[in-house]
Amino acid sequence: MKIGLVTAEYAPMQGGVGDFTREVARALAALGHEVHVVTNIKYQISNSKSQISNNESVDDGVQVER
């Protein structure tokens, strides 16, 4: 199943909503679902290993679009 989650904050930004969304997204991905998180572009991931483009990254099987 394709699942989209929309949140104003997402890890590694600090905040309970972001942490909760990350855990839900990871759990759904572990069950075999295709999970996309749409979030704020305010924080860019600097880890080049997980970097796909300026606004997209993969976090434990979860596609994150900032």
Residue pairs with C-beta under 8 A, 6 or more apart in sequence:
1 33
1 34
2 33
2 34
2 36
3 28
3 33
3 34
3 35
3 36
4 35
4 36
4 37
4 38
5 21
5 24
5 25
5 35
5 36
5 37
5 38
6 37
6 38
6 39
7 17
7 18
7 21
7 37
7 38
7 39
8 17
8 39
8 40
9 15
9 17
9 18
9 21
9 39
9 40
10 18
10 21
10 22
10 37
10 39
10 40
10 64
10 66
11 18
11 19
11 22
11 59
12 43
12 45
13 40
13 42
13 43
18 39
21 37
22 37
22 59
22 62
25 35
25 37
25 59
25 62
26 59
26 60
26 61
26 62
28 35
29 35
29 60
29 61
29 62
30 61
34 63
35 61
35 62
35 63
36 62
36 63
36 64
36 65
37 59
37 62
37 63
37 64
37 65
38 65
39 64
39 65
39 66
40 66
41 55
41 66
42 66
43 66
44 54
44 66
45 51
45 57
45 64
50 57
50 58
50 59
51 57
52 58
55 65
55 66
56 63
56 64
56 65
56 66
57 64
57 66
58 64
